[in-house]
Structures are given as structure tokens and as C-alpha cells.
Amino acid sequence: MLDNSKIAATVLEIAGRNFGPENVVRAIAEPWSDWLGNDAVRVMLVIAPDADLSGRAAADTSVQTNQWLLRQGEERRAFIFYATEDELADSGDPEP
């Protein structure tokens, strides 16, 4: 099982390539489970307040992240969520 900080760093790198580095602030990865109860990884991608995101870049980020996880031998899949710092703070998420 990969370390969550390594997953977060890689997702940040992938998202930076797809969205442009000016649009992504940081990534947080934590254990999660999917709708079937399988182990998964929840990734919160924190974006810039004025980020200009496309659906294609979001899909590419998800696909490329999950392909990378497979190449690393990771059995968990990543589910990526997006929020600005303000939205994250307002949500009460424990990782502000």
C-alpha cells in the first residue's frame, strides 16, 4: 500500500500538468472506501479560487492517477474531489 503523502504529491503533479500549476494549490490523500466497501483513496485537490478547470482535464487527472496507482501495484482506486481553500474551511474538513 502506497503512502498517502506519495499519492498526494503525485496527484498534485498530474493535476498541475493537466490544469496548469497556477490552478492547483495542494492535494490531500486519505484512506477511504468505495460504494461497495472496497478500500480506496480519497483525494481532495485544493484549487486556486480563480481556477479555470475543464471537464476533460478533470477526467484526464482521474484516469492518469488511477493508471499510476496500478503501475505502482496499488490495489486501491482514487476518487478525486475538488475545493478551494475557503470551501474546504467552510466544510469543516479536518484538513484545512
C-alpha positions in Angstrom: 0.0 0.0 0.0 1.4 3.4 -1.0 2.0 6.1 1.5 -0.8 8.8 1.3 1.8 11.6 1.1 3.3 10.0 -2.0 -0.1 9.6 -3.6 -1.0 13.3 -2.8 2.4 14.5 -4.3 1.8 12.5 -7.5 -1.8 13.7 -7.9 -0.6 17.3 -7.4 2.0 16.7 -10.2 -0.5 15.1 -12.5 -3.2 17.8 -11.9 -0.6 20.6 -12.4 0.2 19.2 -15.8 -3.5 18.9 -16.7 -4.9 22.1 -15.2 -1.8 24.2 -15.2 0.2 24.7 -12.0 -1.4 28.0 -11.3 -4.7 26.3 -10.8 -3.8 23.7 -8.2 -2.7 24.5 -4.6 -2.2 21.2 -2.9 -3.6 17.6 -2.6 -4.6 15.6 0.4 -4.9 11.8 0.2 -6.5 9.7 2.8 -7.9 6.1 3.2 -11.5 5.8 2.0 -13.8 3.1 0.7 -15.9 3.0 -2.4 -19.6 2.3 -2.6 -19.0 -1.4 -2.5 -16.9 -1.2 0.7 -13.6 -1.8 -1.1 -10.5 0.1 0.1 -9.9 3.2 -1.9 -8.1 6.6 -1.7 -10.0 9.9 -1.2 -8.0 12.7 -2.8 -9.0 16.3 -2.1 -7.4 18.5 -4.7 -7.3 22.1 -3.5 -7.7 24.5 -6.3 -7.0 28.2 -6.7 -10.0 30.5 -6.1 -10.0 31.7 -9.7 -9.1 28.3 -11.2 -10.2 27.7 -14.7 -10.9 23.9 -14.8 -12.2 21.8 -17.7 -14.1 18.6 -17.5 -11.5 17.0 -19.9 -8.6 17.9 -17.6 -10.5 16.5 -14.6 -11.2 13.2 -16.4 -7.6 13.0 -17.5 -6.4 13.7 -14.0 -8.6 10.8 -12.6 -7.6 8.4 -15.3 -3.8 9.2 -15.1 -3.9 9.0 -11.3 -5.5 5.6 -11.4 -3.2 4.3 -14.1 -0.2 5.4 -12.0 -1.7 3.6 -8.9 -2.0 0.4 -11.0 1.6 0.7 -12.2 2.8 1.1 -8.6 1.0 -2.2 -7.7 -1.6 -0.3 -5.6 -4.9 -2.1 -5.5 -6.9 0.9 -4.2 -8.6 3.3 -6.7 -8.5 7.1 -6.3 -11.6 9.2 -6.0 -10.8 12.9 -6.6 -12.7 15.8 -5.1 -12.2 19.5 -5.7 -12.5 22.5 -3.4 -10.9 25.9 -2.9 -9.2 26.6 0.5 -12.3 28.6 1.5 -14.7 25.8 0.6 -12.5 23.4 2.4 -12.5 25.5 5.5 -16.3 26.1 5.4 -16.9 22.3 5.0 -15.4 21.5 8.4 -13.0 19.1 6.8 -10.3 18.1 9.3 -7.5 19.0 6.8 -8.0 22.8 6.3 
